[in-house]
Amino acid sequence: MHAALERKATARAAAQPMTQADKELAAMKAYMKKVTSSKKAAQAFLQDAGIVDRNGRLAKPYRP
């Protein structure tokens, strides 16, 4: 289902010029793809965001 929605959105996008919001969304999707490309990249992102510590455990504010 998700792929079908993306195809429809792509077809619409081809017919209309990209808005600033479309450009920002495309940039976010590209960044998400980069960050989730490997376990190491994902861990680095989570650590930089302060969600996990150096040991890979949840940071204090996120612990139960």
N, C-alpha and C positions, 0 to 999 in steps of 0.2 A: 504494500500500500504506500509506503513512504517513497519508494522509487517512482511510483506513478505520479505522486504530487510533485516531486522534483522535476519530472519530465514536463508537466504542465507549466510549472514556474519557469523552466528554461524556455519553453515555447513562447510564453508571455514576454519574457525578458528580451527575446530576440526581436519582438515587435515594437518594444518601447525602449527609449534611451534609459541608461542606468541613472537612478537618483543617487543622492549622497547616501541615503540609508542602504540602498542596494550595494553600494561600494563598500560601506562599512561592514555589512553582513558578510559579503564575500571575503573580506579581510579576516573577519573573526573565524569563518569556516576554515580558511587556509591555515590560520594559526592553530586552531583546534586540531586539524589534521597533523600538523607538525608536532605538536605537543603529545599527541597520542600515538605517534609513529613507533615508539618503542617504550619499553618499561623504564629504561633509564631516563628518557626525555620526560615521561610522565612524573617520575619521582622528583626530578630536578624542578619541574614546574610547581609541584605541590610543596616542595621545600622552599622555593623562592617566594611562594605565596604565603608561607607561614602556617600551612595546614599540617605539615608533618615536620618532625625534627630530623636531625642528621642521621638518626638511627632508623628512620622510616616509621616511627610511631606517631600517633596523633599528637599534635601540639597541645599544651595545657588547656587553652580555651575550648578545644573540641573533645576533650576526654569526658567520658560519662561520670 
